[in-house]
Amino acid sequence: MTSRETLPTTAPTTTASHTRTPAVSPVTPPRGGTWQVTAEPFTTPDATLLRRAYYAEVAGRYWRRSVTEAEIDQGLLDFPDDDLAAPTGRFVVGRLDGRPLACGGIRLLDPVTAELTRVYVDPRARGTGGGAALLRVLEDAGRALGAERVRLDTRSDLVEARALYARHGYAEIPAYSTGPYAEHWFEKRLA
């Protein structure tokens, strides 16, 4: 989640230029099975289901309750993913043994800085290498977009995400963005 993706402080009351992105990144996770991460439009059925799951989790954890379908719909309208397509970014879907269980996006903030967003692994697939597979492909996509570094911001309660980034060479940095939901900022050099 990035500072440009803000959640409401209270829950709603309602009941280009073509650049190369690696096509597939196979990963054999420790518990067996194979991850494949592919670039995919964020509007495909699998990508849409994963973006909805991402929003449901981050909003639900923030609000400390289940999120309604209407709240998810509104969140996706409020925070569109239009910049996760060429020429400004990419969106990827990760599949474990063919099942779509992870996603992530990367977008350019400026010509040499990319930002990770929508990084999500289904809780049932965490610990199987999906996060690492996503980061590898998203970092390659950032390089293909011309980025020399990748940044992200996240919240304190998203401890699994913070641990993933730290394990993969992301260092905490001073704030590069503002927003009520940005509590930790990370960066990794790509060049």
C-alpha positions as CSV (number, residue, x, y, z in Angstrom):
1,M,0.0,0.0,0.0
2,T,1.4,3.4,-0.9
3,S,0.6,6.9,0.4
4,R,-1.3,7.6,-2.8
5,E,-3.6,4.7,-1.8
6,T,-5.4,6.1,1.2
7,L,-8.2,4.5,3.0
8,P,-11.0,6.5,4.5
9,T,-10.5,7.2,8.2
10,T,-13.9,5.7,8.8
11,A,-15.6,3.0,6.9
12,P,-18.3,3.9,4.4
13,T,-21.8,3.5,5.8
14,T,-23.3,1.9,2.8
15,T,-24.9,-1.8,3.6
16,A,3.4,3.9,-25.0
17,S,6.3,2.9,-25.4
18,H,6.5,-0.9,-25.3
19,T,9.3,-2.2,-23.0
20,R,10.2,-5.8,-22.4
21,T,8.9,-7.4,-19.2
22,P,10.0,-11.0,-18.4
23,A,7.2,-13.3,-19.4
24,V,7.6,-16.0,-16.8
25,S,9.6,-16.4,-13.6
26,P,9.4,-20.0,-12.4
27,V,10.2,-20.5,-8.7
28,T,10.2,-23.8,-6.8
29,P,8.9,-23.0,-3.3
30,P,10.1,-25.0,-0.2
31,R,6.8,-26.9,0.2
32,G,6.7,-28.0,-3.4
33,G,4.8,-26.6,-6.3
34,T,6.0,-24.0,-8.8
35,W,5.3,-20.3,-8.9
36,Q,4.9,-18.6,-12.3
37,V,4.6,-14.8,-12.4
38,T,3.5,-13.2,-15.6
39,A,2.7,-9.7,-16.7
40,E,-1.0,-9.4,-17.1
41,P,-3.5,-6.5,-17.5
42,F,-4.9,-5.5,-14.2
43,T,-8.4,-5.9,-15.7
44,T,-8.3,-9.6,-16.3
45,P,-10.7,-11.8,-14.2
46,D,-7.8,-13.3,-12.2
47,A,-6.1,-9.9,-11.7
48,T,-9.4,-8.3,-10.6
49,L,-10.1,-11.0,-8.0
50,L,-6.6,-10.6,-6.6
51,R,-6.8,-6.8,-6.5
52,R,-10.1,-7.2,-4.6
53,A,-8.5,-9.7,-2.2
54,Y,-5.6,-7.2,-1.6
55,Y,-8.0,-4.4,-0.9
56,A,-10.2,-6.5,1.4
57,E,-7.1,-7.5,3.4
58,V,-5.5,-4.1,3.8
59,A,-8.7,-2.3,4.5
60,G,-10.0,-5.0,6.8
61,R,-6.8,-5.0,8.8
62,Y,-6.9,-1.2,9.1
63,W,-10.6,-1.2,10.1
64,R,-10.2,-4.3,12.2
65,R,-13.3,-6.0,10.6
66,S,-14.4,-7.7,7.5
67,V,-14.9,-5.4,4.5
68,T,-18.1,-5.5,2.5
69,E,-18.2,-6.0,-1.3
70,A,-19.5,-2.4,-1.7
71,E,-16.5,-1.1,0.3
72,I,-14.2,-3.0,-2.0
73,D,-16.0,-1.7,-5.1
74,Q,-15.6,1.8,-3.7
75,G,-12.0,1.4,-2.8
76,L,-11.1,0.2,-6.3
77,L,-13.0,3.2,-7.8
78,D,-11.2,5.6,-5.4
79,F,-7.8,4.2,-6.1
80,P,-7.7,3.1,-9.8
81,D,-4.7,1.1,-11.2
82,D,-4.5,2.9,-14.5
83,D,-0.8,3.7,-14.0
84,L,0.0,0.0,-13.7
85,A,0.0,-0.4,-17.5
86,A,2.5,0.6,-20.2
87,P,4.1,3.0,-20.5
88,T,4.0,4.0,-16.8
89,G,4.0,0.6,-15.1
90,R,3.1,-3.1,-15.1
91,F,0.9,-5.4,-13.2
92,V,1.7,-9.1,-12.6
93,V,-0.2,-12.2,-11.5
94,G,1.5,-15.0,-9.6
95,R,0.2,-18.6,-10.0
96,L,1.2,-21.5,-7.8
97,D,0.7,-24.7,-9.8
98,G,-1.6,-22.7,-12.1
99,R,-3.8,-21.2,-9.3
100,P,-3.8,-17.4,-9.2
101,L,-2.7,-16.6,-5.7
102,A,-0.5,-13.5,-5.8
103,C,-0.3,-10.1,-7.6
104,G,1.7,-6.9,-7.6
105,G,2.2,-3.7,-9.5
106,I,5.0,-1.3,-10.3
107,R,4.7,2.3,-11.5
108,L,7.2,5.1,-12.3
109,L,7.3,8.0,-9.9
110,D,9.9,9.7,-12.1
111,P,12.3,8.5,-14.9
112,V,14.6,6.7,-12.5
113,T,12.3,5.8,-9.5
114,A,9.7,3.1,-9.6
115,E,7.2,2.3,-6.8
116,L,5.8,-1.1,-5.8
117,T,2.1,-1.3,-5.0
118,R,-0.7,-3.9,-4.7
119,V,1.9,-6.6,-3.6
120,Y,-0.3,-9.4,-2.3
121,V,0.0,-13.1,-1.6
122,D,-3.1,-15.1,-0.6
123,P,-2.7,-16.1,3.0
124,R,-3.0,-19.8,2.1
125,A,0.1,-19.5,-0.1
126,R,2.4,-17.4,2.2
127,G,5.7,-19.0,2.9
128,T,5.9,-20.8,-0.4
129,G,8.1,-18.3,-2.3
130,G,5.3,-16.3,-4.0
131,G,6.5,-13.0,-2.5
132,A,10.1,-13.5,-3.7
133,A,8.8,-14.5,-7.1
134,L,6.7,-11.3,-7.3
135,L,9.6,-9.1,-6.3
136,R,11.9,-10.6,-8.8
137,V,9.6,-10.0,-11.7
138,L,8.5,-6.6,-10.5
139,E,12.1,-5.5,-10.1
140,D,12.9,-6.7,-13.6
141,A,9.8,-4.7,-14.9
142,G,11.2,-1.7,-13.1
143,R,14.5,-2.0,-14.8
144,A,12.7,-2.4,-18.2
145,L,10.9,0.8,-17.4
146,G,14.3,2.5,-16.9
147,A,14.2,2.7,-13.1
148,E,17.4,2.7,-11.1
149,R,15.7,2.2,-7.8
150,V,12.4,1.0,-6.4
151,R,10.6,2.4,-3.5
152,L,7.5,1.6,-1.5
153,D,5.7,2.7,1.6
154,T,3.6,0.5,4.0
155,R,1.9,0.5,7.3
156,S,3.1,-0.8,10.7
157,D,0.4,-3.5,10.9
158,L,1.5,-5.1,7.6
159,V,4.3,-7.0,9.3
160,E,4.6,-9.8,6.7
161,A,5.1,-7.3,4.0
162,R,7.8,-5.4,5.9
163,A,9.6,-8.7,6.6
164,L,9.4,-9.7,3.0
165,Y,11.0,-6.4,1.8
166,A,13.8,-6.5,4.4
167,R,14.6,-10.1,3.4
168,H,15.0,-9.1,-0.2
169,G,17.4,-6.2,0.2
170,Y,15.0,-3.3,0.8
171,A,16.3,-0.8,3.4
172,E,14.1,1.6,5.4
173,I,14.6,5.2,4.3
174,P,13.3,8.5,5.3
175,A,9.8,9.4,4.2
176,Y,9.6,10.1,0.4
177,S,5.9,10.6,0.5
178,T,3.2,11.7,2.8
179,G,-0.1,10.3,3.8
180,P,-1.9,9.0,6.8
181,Y,-1.2,5.3,6.0
182,A,2.5,5.6,5.1
183,E,4.4,4.6,8.2
184,H,7.5,2.8,6.8
185,W,9.4,3.7,3.6
186,F,11.7,1.3,1.8
187,E,14.1,1.5,-1.2
188,K,16.2,-0.9,-3.2
189,R,18.8,0.0,-5.8
190,L,18.1,-1.7,-9.2
191,A,21.2,-0.5,-11.1
